[in-house]
Amino acid sequence: MFVGIGIPLRFSSSVGGDWWEALYSGSNMACDFAGNKYMDEEVEVTIGNLLSITRASGGTATTSAGVVTKFPSNDTFRRTDLGLRSEVARTNLQEESEDFNDATWSLLNATIDTGVTTGPDGVSNSADRLIDDNGGGSSIVRVGSGGLVATTSDTYTYSVFAKADQLDWLIMQPEGWTVPATDNTSFDLTNGVVGNTGVGHTARIEAFVDDWYRCSVTFTVDTDVNGTVNLYIGEADDDNTVPRDLTSSIFLYGGQFELGDWPSSYIPTETVAVTRAQDDISFSDTDWYTPTIGTIFTKTVGLEDNANARIFGTDAADESGPLNIRGSVGGTTISRWNGSSSIHAIIGGSGNVSGTVKAAMAFNADPHSS
């Protein structure tokens, strides 16, 4: 989730004078996370002067150029030129997410060339090549994820970064669960589109730097069993029979298997599953906030379907009562406590997790108005 409070996420440097006056005259506070500009009571400050963050883990965020940027733990803001990334906790259950030659993964008619090209993280030799084993003839060539633990009736998403090499297709196949049945979903790594989609699959493809794509399949399982996700090299859409003469290959980086109905930001793993902790971001300086009257504006891109994920909120028992703007794929909820219950308004229920949502709330000292 990218969060902007006070002004839009993307700021044009051509605006003259004080940037907050040019865009939002009269504001007490403004945060332009994409432009890394912040204002507190008409004084330009740093992000650390206004906000504090708690996240007991590392994390990643993407730049406007499509580079996956890794952030350490110790409570660092995941800010890029796209904005400030904030998410609920997710766990990557795929061990050794970047080492496809590790014993965690299984190979069939394939070998892995380790660290042969620059990955979507922009780091030299961080990505692997999946290539046929030169066994002769034509057959399937794949790497499998190993045992992935899933729970009955839960929805999971498997994602991986892929790039065309000698061939142009990645074919993803969840296997081992009764539902969904074993079926293929294809990804065109040259044109960046989804091809054939398997029964019970929701497929997505997202462009990253240097012709990398993040390909994902979301599905709901019906049994508490270990399954696997096979990653095949494709000759064409839904065609995973390829020549075994060292001419069949694609690049891979960063496998991820997580509980949830869409792919969250990438979580690197090594020998064990890794949980990216929730980003808890709060205002360390609230002198700009006037509880008796005001207007709050936010602009977000990408919303986690979680009713407890607040875009903006106040908790103090002051004249206005607690104010909340919460985001989900079902819509953005604006609520206000009136002393005994919350007054709600729901806007922008597009159900599109990648869409942009703007929300504004005007309030005054009367706890029964909004």
Secondary structure, DSSP 4 states (H G I P E B T S, - for coil): -EEEEBS-SS--TT--SSHHHHHSTT-SEEEETTTTEEEETTEEE-HHHHEEEE-SS-EEEE-TT--EEEE-TTT--EEETTEEE----EEE--SSTT-TTSTTSEEESEEEEEEEE--TT--TT-EEEEEE---SSEE--EEE---EE--TT-EEEEEEEEEESSS-EEEEEEES-SSSPS--EEEETTTTEE-S--TT-EEEEEE-GGG-EEEEEEEE--SS-EEEEEEEEESBTTB--EE-SS--EEEEEEEEEEESSS--S----SSS-EEEPP-EEEES--TT--TTEEEEEEEEES--S-TT-EEEE----STT--EEEEEETTEEEEEEE-SSSEEEEEE-----TTSEEEEEEEEES-TT--
